[in-house]
Each structure stands twice: as C-alpha cells, then as structure tokens.
Amino acid sequence: MSACILKAYKYRLYPNTEQQEFFAKSFGCARFVWNKMLHDKIEHYEKTKTTLKNTPAQYKKEFEWLKEVGSLALANVQLDLQKAFQSFFKSSFGFPKFKRKGIKDSYTTNNQKGTVAVTSRSIKLPKIGLIKAKIDREINGLIKSATVSKTPAGRYFVSVLVETIAQPLPKTNSSVGIDLGITDFIVLSDKTEVVNPKFLAKYEKKLAREQKILAKRREVAKAANRKLSESRNYQKQRLKVAKVYEKIANCRKNFLHKTSFNLIKNHDVIVIEDLNVKGMVKNRRLAKAISDSSWSEFATMLTYKADWYGKQLVKIDRWFPSSKTCSGCGHVLGRGELTLAIRQWQCPSCNAVLDRDYNASINILNEGLRYLLSITKTLGARELAQSICITSDGVQRTPSSLCIT
C-alpha cells in the first residue's frame, strides 16, 4: 500500500553576488532572532519562573533591518525553537544552544501559492526570485518548504521538502540479521560482508597536512597582530580544511544511502541491534573508528526507508548476547570469556567453530523473528515471522513453524 511521505530533495545553488548578500542577511537575521528569543526566554524564566511567549514580530520595531528578509524565515525560527524546547523536556536532548556565525548557517521558508518552485536549471525562492542551480533529480509532489544553507567550505545548497507518494517495493520473502562492526561495516546472516570504507582514515593524512598549514598561518596572523577574519592566507587555508571535511562527510553519506537502500530493496524483514553508540564512543581507543562508521545515521536511514517502502525493521535489545551465544546449540559464554580480540571461538557445548560476526548476525536474526512471533497473533503476521531461518552451518530452510536454532 502506497504511503504519503515528506521527502527532501537537495540541490547545489550557484547564487550571484547580490543573491549571496541576501542569503547572508537571511542567515544573520535567523541566527539573531534565535539567539535573542532564547536569551529573553532564559532571562524571563530566571526572574519570574514562567515561560515567555515571545515572537519575531515584536523585535522588528526595535531592529528594523529584520524586515529586509522574508517574514516566513523568522517565523520558522520560532517554530524550530519551540521544537527544541519540546525535545529538551520530553526526551534526552540537551537544552537549546546559542548559534554562532559560520556554524550551520541556514534559513527556512515556506511555499505559498508557488513562491517556491523548481525549473530545469534554477530554483525560485521568495523575495529573491530565480537562482541558478544544478537540478539532478526531478521533483514529484507538492513543495512544502525550502531550506537554504551554506557549508563551511562556502558552498550553497537548498533542501526542498516535498509531500509525495512512496510506492512499496516488491516483496522478496527474505529476512536478514545485521551485525554492525568496525573492520567489516556490516556482516549479514546470509554470509554477505560489507567492508568498512573508513573514509576518515582514508583522508586522515591529507587532513592533518592541511590542518598543520592552517595552524602555521594562524600563528603568522597573530604575530602580525591581524585578525583571522582579515588574514587572506588563513581564510584560504580554512576553506581547504573545510573542503576535506566536506569530502569525507559526502563520501560517508553516499555509502550509507546506497548500503541501506540495497538492504531495504532485497529483504522484507531486517533485524539490527539497538546499540548504545553514545556510550560506546566513550571508549577512547574505539571512539574515532565508531564515529567514522556512523552506525546511528545508518540505523536512522534504515528506519525511515523501511517505513517508506513497506518493509519491516526490528531492533532487538542492546543487552542481548549475540556474539557470546552459540547459534547452533544456544550455549552462552560467561563474562570475560570472549574479548574483542577474539574473532573466532569454539563452543564448549557442541564444539562448533564460530565466526564471531557471522554467528552474531544469525542470533540477531533469530531473536528478531522470535520477537515478531511474540507480539503478533494474526495469521498474516505469523506468516511474516515464518521466514527463512539460517543456522550456524549456513543452511537455509523454511520450517512449518518459526525455527529458532
């Protein structure tokens, strides 16, 4: 069954000098309103212990230059700040922070009767008109809003939010368990291994070289009593460092999108672990490798793509001993018996020799299927749970009832 979804299309913009000035004003006004509203809310609460209901409109009388940008851009700042406070009170997200210039510069405007439109070579935005853009994908749906952003490397992008219809992908009658790792990015229960590209490690030498030059130019500017913003050599080198970081982020995101979509396309049920990534990165030896792998972003992509295309994603308990459990007989090793350095181990109960990651992926799949069977009682859901069961010897079979080995 098709579903109505919100999907973002991101395009590269090539604004002229006048358009760049308008964007700079819009970024600055949006940042100012955010900081001003947040400051006034904090100050009002400290004095009265009540919540201040302030709006961007009330600041336009005192700061008339706010009228130079679109009113919708400032109205969206108010909505974003409200969402930030709601996230703070309802979940574990931190308290809203003040924004700095050059860090995620952006503003959002809404489409009202065609004020936002996409042509073959340009994008139309309110109060600025047509902007040259690289349109590599055709939009299919109703445009809701557009978010213009500028990266630290000086590139401009627009993310167009569209309400569209997502068609479900064909059913494959296949289930798969995924074990996330560092050497291999993922190991699947069908013995497929996807090598971790480690983009940060790949560009680490180049990044270190550019950062070393940047540090030297900072010292030269300070020795000459020049502000860094006025030092051309420093600013040129800063852009070079930013471009390396942007290259790493783009390569990583491209890899995650392709890998997640292939899994969604080829399997109906996907089972992963609900890993505590925030806690895992506290390990200083593994923090860089874990961050480079972007497990959280990968899980997020699997979640919304499964929802879009009619597939099912199951997350099992993070404390489930997937690596220490024998997928053949179910024996569980004791505490300290399986360190991270051990990649293969022999089950003391059935003497089976098990690959750590492959064995974990089998256990993750079977635990996910067990969970599906425990929460579903209708015939259709039971048939979904009765998918392929994979044992430690690599044999696949479809039993008359759910097989857990």
N, C-alpha and C positions, 0 to 999 in steps of 0.2 A: 504494500500500500504506500503510495506516494505521500510525502510529508512536506508541510510548509516550513521553510527554514530561513534563517538570516545568514547570508554568506557574504564575505568581504572579498573584493577584487582590488588588488594593489597594483598601482601603475607608477612609473617613473615620470616626474614632471621636469620640464625644461623652461622655467619662467625667465622672462627678460628682467632687466634691471628694475623697472617700475613695479613689476609683479613681485620681485624679491623684497622690495621695500614694503609692499602691502603685507606680505607674509610675515616679515619681521615685526611690523606693528601688531598684527593679529596674535603672533606668538607672545609678544611682550604684554599686550593687554590681557590676554587669557591668563598668563602667569601672574600678573599684578592682581587681577581680581581674585584668583585662587588664594594667593598669599594674604591679601587684605581681608577677605572674608574669613579665612582660617584664623588670622590674628585677632580679629574682632570677636569671633566666637569664643576663643580661648580667654581673652581678656574679660568678656562679659560673664562667662561662667565662673571665673575666679572671684568676681565681685558679687554676683547675685546667686550663684549656684543654679541658674536656669539657662536654657538653651536660647541663643539669639537667632531669630529668624530674619536674616539679612538677605538682600537680593542685589544683583549687579546694578539694577536701575538706580538705586539710591546713591551710588558712587559717581554717577555721571554728572551730577550737579557740581560736585567738588572737583572732579577730574574730567574736564570737557573733552580731552583727547580720546577718551574711551568711545566717543561717538564716531570716531573715524573708522572703526571696524564694524563688522556685522553684529547685530544685536543677538543673533542666534548663537554666535560663537561664545559670547559671555553667558548666555542662558544655559548652554551646555556645561560650562564650568560649574555653575551652581548645582546642576544635576549630578555631575561627577563627584563633587564634594559631599553631597548628600549620600551617594552610594558608598563613598569611602568611610563615612561615619557609621553607616549601617553595617558595613563589613567589619568595622572595628568592634561594634557592640555585639554582633551576632556570631562572629567567628574568631579565629585566632590571628586575623590580620592586624598589623600594627596600627598605631594612631596615625592619622593623615600628617604628611610631612610638607614642609615648605619647599617650593620649587626653585631651582637655580637656572640661570640663563645658560643655554647650550646643552642642557641635560634633558633629552626627550622633548624638544620644542615641538609643539603641535597645537592645533585647534580644530574643533568640530563644528560643522554647520549642517543644517537640515535641508532637505529638498522640499520646496513649497511651490507647487504648480510649475515644475520644470526649471527651477533655479539651479539645479544640479543636473547636468546631462553629459553624456559621453558620446563623442563622434569618432570617426575613424582615426584622427590624428590629434585630437585635442579633448580637453575636459572643460566644461563650463561650470564656474563657481559664482556664488552671489558676490556682488559689489566689485568684481574683478573681471568677469567675462571669460573668454576662451583662453586657455593656457595650453601651450604645446606639450604633448605627452606621447609616450610610447604605449600604444594600445596593443597588447599581445593576446588578449582574450576578449571575446565578445560577451557583453553583459546580457543575461536573460532573466528579466524580472523587474520588479518595481524598486527604484532607487529610494532609499530612506534617508541616508545621510552620507557625508563625506568628511574624512579626517585628513587634513594636510599636515605633514610632518617634515622635519629637516634632521638628517642624521649628523653626528659629529664630524663626518667626512665631508659635509657640505652638500649632500645630495638631497633633492626634494622628492617626496612621494605623496600620493593620495590613496587612501583606502576607502573605496566606495562600498557602503553597506547596502545590500540588495535583498529584498524579500522574494524568494524564488521557491520552486518546487523541486524537491530531491526525489529522483526515481530510485527505487530499491535495486540493488544489484542482484543478478541471478543467484539462486541458491546452489551451493556446492555440496551440501550434506557432509561437510568436513568440519572437524573440531581440532583445535591446536592449543597446546600449552606453551608458554613462553618463559624462558629463564633469562633474565637480564644479567649481563656481565660486563667485564671491562676488556679482557682480551678479545673475546667474541662479543659483539654488541648484544646479539640475541642468539639463543640456541633453542630450536623448536623441537617439539615432541615427535616430529617426523624425520628427525636427524638433520634437518637443514641448519646450517650455521651461517650467520651474517657477521663478517669480520668488522670490528670497530675501526672506522677510518681514522679516529683520533686527530681531528683537524687542528686542535690547539698544538699538539705535539709536532704536527707536520709543519706549522708555520712559526714554531717557537723560536728558532734561531733568527729568522728574519725579523720577528717582532722584537727580540732582545737587541738586535743591531740597531733598529730604528729608535728604540727607546733610549739606548745609550747615546745616540746622536742628539736626541731631544734633551736629555739631561745636560749635555755639554752646552747646548745653545741656551738653556735656562741659566746656567752659570755665567755665560758670557753676557747675557742681558742684565743680570743682577750686578755684575761687576761694572757695567757701564751705566748703572742706575736708570735703566729703561724698564718701563712696564712691559710685562709679557704681551699684553694686547697691542703694544706699539712695536714689538720686535717682529719684523717680517720673516726673518730666518726661523725664529721659533714657531711662528704660526704655520709656515710652510711644512716644517717637520712635524708639527702636531697633526696636520691633515694626513701626512704619510702614515703615522701611527694609527690614526683612526681608520684609515682605509684597510690596514691589515686586520684590525679587529672586525671590521665590517665584512671582509672577505671570509674570515673564519665563521662568523655568525651565519652568513648566507649559505655557505657550503654545508654547515651542520643542519640548517633548517631544510634545505633541499633534500638532503639524505633522509631526514626524519619523515618528511612528507611522502617520499617515494616508498620507503620501507613500510610505513603504516598503511598506506593505500593498498599495497600488494597483499598485506595480511588480510585486510578487510575484503578485498576482492576474491581471495582464494579460500576463505574459511567463513563458516556461518557462526561458529562459537569460538571465541578467543578468550583464553584464561591467562591472567597475569597475577603477579604478587602485588599487594598494596604496600610498597616499600616506604620506609621512613627515610626519605632522601635527606631531609633537613638534619636528622640525627646522624646519618652516615657521613656527611661531609665534615663532621667534627673530627673525624679521623684524619690527622694531618698528612699521613702517608698516602691516603687514597682520595683526599678531597679534590685535588686537581683532576684526576682521572674520572671521578664520578661526575664532577661538574661538566667536564668535556663531553661526557656521554649523553647528558640531558635526558635522563630517564623520566623525569616529571613531565617535560614537554612531550615526550613520546607517548606517555600514558594519556595525556590530555588529547592528543591528536587521535589516538585510537578511540577514545570515549566519544567525541563528537562525530567522528566519521562512521562509527558503528551505528549511532543514532540516525545519521543522515541516510545511510544506505541499507537499513533494515537488518543489520547484523546484531549479534549479542556479545557484549563484553562482560566478563565476570572477573572480579577482583577478589582473591582469597586473602585470608588473614595473614598479616605480615609475620606473625609468630609461628606459622605452620612450618615444621622442619622439613622442607622439601629436599634439601641437599643431604640430610642425615638419615632419610628414610629409604630403605631398600624398596624399589618399585616392583621387585619380584615377590618377596615374602612379607614385606611390611615391617621388617625389623628396624628399630630406631636406635642410632648410635647415642652414646651418652655424652654428657657435657665435656668438651675438650678433646674428644676423640677425632674430630675432623676439623683441622685448621685450614686456613685459606690457602696454604701452600700445597695441600694435598689435592690433586686434580683427579685421581682415580683411587678407589678403595674397594676392598673385598668384604662382602657381607659375612659376618661371623656366623650367621644362621644358615644361609643357603649356599655360601661360598661363591656367589655370583660376583664377577668383577664389573664394577660400575664406573662409568664416566660421570664425574660429579655434575656437570652442567646438563647433560642429556638425561641423566637419572632425575634431576630436579624438575626438568620440563615435563617428564612423564607424570611425576607426582602432582605437579601443579595442574595439569590437565585433568587427572582423575579426581582431584579434590574439587575442582570447579564443577565437574559433572555431578559429583556427589552432592554438592551444594544446590545445583539446579534441581536435582531429583527431590531434595528435601523440601524445597519451597514451592514446587509445582505439583499439582494433583490432577490437572486436566489431561485428557488423552493427547492433545496436541503438544503440550509442554513436555509430557513424558516421552513422546516420540523425538522431540528435540534433544532431550538428555540422552536418548539411546543412540548416540553417535559412535564413531569409531573409537575403540579402546586400544591403546598401544601398551604393550608390555615391555619389560626390560630387554627381551630378545629381539625387539624390533618388529614383531608380528602384529599385523593389524587385523581385527575381526569385529564384526557387528553381532553381538550376542542378542538373545531373545529378551534379556533384561539388562540393565546397566551393568557393565563389567568394571569392577574396581580391583586392580591387581597390585 
